[in-house]
Amino acid sequence: MKGKLEGKVAIITGAGQGVGKGIARCMAKAGARCVIADFNEKSGRQVAAELEELGSEALFVHCDVTQRASIDSAVTQSLKFFGRIDILVNNAQRAPLTPTAVMDHTDEIIDLCFETGFRGTFRFMQAAYPHLKASQGNVINIASGAGLDGLAGQAAYGAAKEAIRALSKSAAREWGRDGINVNIICPLANSPGVATLLERAPEMEKRMTAGQPLGRIGDCEEDIGPVAVFLASEDSRYVTGHTLPADGGSSMIR
Ligand SMILES: NC(=O)c1ccc[n+]([C@@H]2O[C@H](COP(=O)([O-])OP(=O)(O)OC[C@H]3O[C@@H](n4cnc5c(N)ncnc54)[C@H](O)[C@@H]3O)[C@@H](O)[C@H]2O)c1
């Protein structure tokens, strides 16, 4: 994997912790220069510093993906610093911290899931498009088994993730001739977000791994990162519009 992303610049949203951080670390080890775009300044700066310690160039940009101006500014800052954008990973997402029944979903919960996930991804793709076209780049959007399988207690979150998949497939068709590949990862990994969910609803852990072939929750950097590197590299140049679950076999797409 070493060197597979040499010379490339990756923007990773929500990379201040968890899956985004794992992807950023793995991409940096593969030679990419990473932009850590997160609304949590402390953790985002910390991750950028960690990447520098790995010997990689990194930039933290404060970015709230619910605000178009904030996204535009993140893209401008990335270009100013690195001069190009090759990879966009739309990873930032918020969701209720406890499972919520369909009948208990409020407008606020629905908005939270769609603003951060679906609309944030849509806006970032629009803002980055001309630069990805110039670099013949890659988009990797993060969806979820909660959407693929329609998990109980996660209706708005799962729906936002399925909306991201629909957007990704349309963009893959529209942007293929521009040289931009758009793919989707559905991860399962031990992020701080998942740790909080399991603290509040321990019964979820069994549900996450019951019947799962590999029988464990993955590691953000070791299990999810390499899948993102693959989808950002030349190795996957003939793959677009595809959903790749990195979840120990929890979801098998037929
Ligand atoms: N961890 C899993 O098992 C799992 C499973 C399925 C899908 N996912 C998806 O993977 C992605 C990462 O999940 P995670 O578990 O690492 O989450 P997490 O909650 O641990 O981390 C999310 C990160 O996103 C940032 N963020 C949140 N809202 C933001 C905003 N408006 N603007 C900018 N940054 C924002 C947070 O500051 C944080 O750094 C999400 O899209 C999530 O839905 C994760």
The ligand as an ORCA input file, in Angstrom:
! r2SCAN-3c Opt
* xyz 0 1
  N     -18.224      3.454     13.103
  C     -19.078      2.614     12.490
  O     -19.192      1.427     12.814
  C     -19.915      3.124     11.366
  C     -20.888      2.274     10.812
  C     -21.587      2.704      9.705
  C     -21.343      3.960      9.181
  N     -20.433      4.772      9.774
  C     -20.205      6.091      9.192
  O     -18.813      6.372      9.183
  C     -18.602      7.775      9.368
  C     -17.719      8.037     10.576
  O     -18.340      7.459     11.692
  P     -17.646      7.412     13.122
  O     -18.239      6.252     13.804
  O     -16.173      7.530     12.978
  O     -18.234      8.771     13.761
  P     -17.742      9.640     15.014
  O     -18.979     10.212     15.585
  O     -16.840      8.863     15.893
  O     -16.902     10.814     14.309
  C     -17.538     11.732     13.481
  C     -16.622     12.897     13.170
  O     -17.348     13.813     12.335
  C     -17.235     15.133     12.824
  N     -18.421     15.895     12.459
  C     -19.694     15.691     12.879
  N     -20.514     16.616     12.363
  C     -19.748     17.426     11.603
  C     -20.024     18.582     10.825
  N     -21.254     19.107     10.769
  N     -19.013     19.163     10.142
  C     -17.759     18.656     10.222
  N     -17.432     17.584     10.967
  C     -18.418     16.979     11.653
  C     -17.068     14.961     14.331
  O     -16.464     16.101     14.926
  C     -16.199     13.703     14.404
  O     -14.819     14.024     14.306
  C     -19.988      8.384      9.475
  O     -20.425      8.778      8.202
  C     -20.817      7.231      9.988
  O     -22.191      7.393      9.699
  C     -19.711      4.396     10.858
*
